[in-house]
Amino acid sequence: MYKVYHVSKAGSDHSPGTEAAPFLTIQKAAEEAQSGDKVVVHEGVYREWIKPRNGGLSNSCRIVYEVAAGEHAVIKGSERITGWEPVKGNVWKVCLDNELFGAFNPYAHPVKGDWIVGPTDWEVHTGEVYLNGRAFYEAASLEEIFEPAKRYASCLETWGGRQEEILKPEETVYQWYCETEESTTTIYANFQGADPNREEVEINVRKACFFPERTGLNYITVRGFEMMHAATSWAPPTAMQEGLIGPNWGKGWIIEDNDIHDSKCSGISIGKEGSTGDNEFTKYHRKPGYQYQMEAVFRARNIGWAKERIGSHIIRRNVIRDCGQNGIVGHLGCVFSEIYGNEIYNIAVKHEFYGHEIAGIKLHAAIDVQIHHNYIHNCTLGTWLDWQAQGTRVSSNIYDENNRDLMVEVTHGPCLVDNNVFTSPYAFDNAAQGGAYVHNLCCGFINSYPVLDRATPYHLPHSTEVLGTVPTYGFDDRWYQNIFVGGKEEGRAYGTALYNGAPVSMEEYTERYHSLGRGDVEQFAQVKQPAYINGNVYLKGAPRFDREEMYYEDASDPEVKIVREGREVYLEIALPEKVPELSTEVISTEKLGMVRIVEQRYENPDGSEFRLEEDLVGKSRGIHPFPGPLEGLHGGRNKVRIWTVK
């Protein structure tokens, strides 16, 4: 008989955990719950790091943690701090016994690791200070917090990007600084006139809110919580990837309907465990970080990285916001997962630290991962697929007001990007090959380039088994039935003209290769791979591929906007009065063919064929679908609801 355990702020951990006599802590329930059991958490704030002891046995026999119907339960990695003493002006201090932190003191642990770039002259720690829920900025020195505006005027210049829109010079700046000794930690903070002993002041204390300490706990559902304030560490693909919540190298988790925010680094981690690498490049510098990452792939295979044991997570309908590095991060552990229905925003926009692993969603080895129907906005980078995005699909997402919307890097396909709205001025970085871009609205410029100095793995179809490694030659891409909008930046590619000079078939490609004479590896880098481009619409001067046979061009500005009205989000677009009439077709597995290197078709994760018969909002397409992500658009101004905010 499966059990239902109840947790309440009025309970006791000496109780049996029934509805009439609930536990006090979620952790107590997590120690008792077995496969098939449910933990129901009632109204209140739970300052805990939940470390499940057990997992479920199967998808139909899982352990479920959920908030009681109609109630609001919050899990915090922070503690409320009182006893602040005034120092000078708006600056206060508090001296804390290090026993508060246990084995991990966030104020002695800097944000560091492989591929972190800056800052270089001071340390940023995994700790944080919050005033009534508002996160502060860490100061570089104690002196700085007495005049914080000076430093952050400089910080704007140093980091650039979205910082200018978030932190204006005239805006009040809240900062903190810490000094850690053997038995105490002193925190100084500039509260800008607030009395910290009267207001709610909290600090990060715990590394996570819901994250097992050991690996291999499968089939857990976490539903309906607000979770915040985790002192998570930097999460590169060569280290253990901690998150505010995550499975820590398991299978079959469902994380749904939560509000996840204010993690120092990553919100949700579906990534790598620690035994396959732990920042060896930063520690030892014996090899390039690239080499350590390659080793992590093979080490993971040796400890059972396979579909039967790892991945297949579902992350859906969450709000993920205000995290310093990622909303969702994963390397290896993300395989075969589905990410949909989430709103992800304000990721890595404080610019306190910077590195090459930052995005709303940042995944390595996203084999057969399906990322669809998400609203990703106001992030430094919307989505970054890096290494082994094979069988990956990015479909029907809305990208808006990001520094960049999408990056696909050193991967060999097949990777399908369809029915998305990309409205940021910088749309894509395509440092990959074997991508198919179909029915998208692209309002920004595109970069596309080969990467010949790093060979990365590819796999047997729908498997983690490595078939080989190869450099990224670039192209072997498909661009069908998209809408491109031109832009103002000089020297940028706003359409498909950057593919000019590419062959348009495998036959032409092999003919060019053989024309170079005898040779082997060295000659492949000298021949552009094919480009398959047709049926696109080019507006506002966006230039087309010079061998595209069917296309529509118009110089008019479609004035694309994403508009939020209450809880509803709309796409506004003005099309030419004469709507383009192109002999388009329903794009399918058969049409897209097979990528050259991997020799795998574009297909569903189960190996079945697909047809793109629905648009962004689920409307059926006809036999001659309209280019772009939406059917039924007409000449003149269009306004279509594309998202409803939770």
Disulfide bonds with the S-S distance in Angstrom:
none
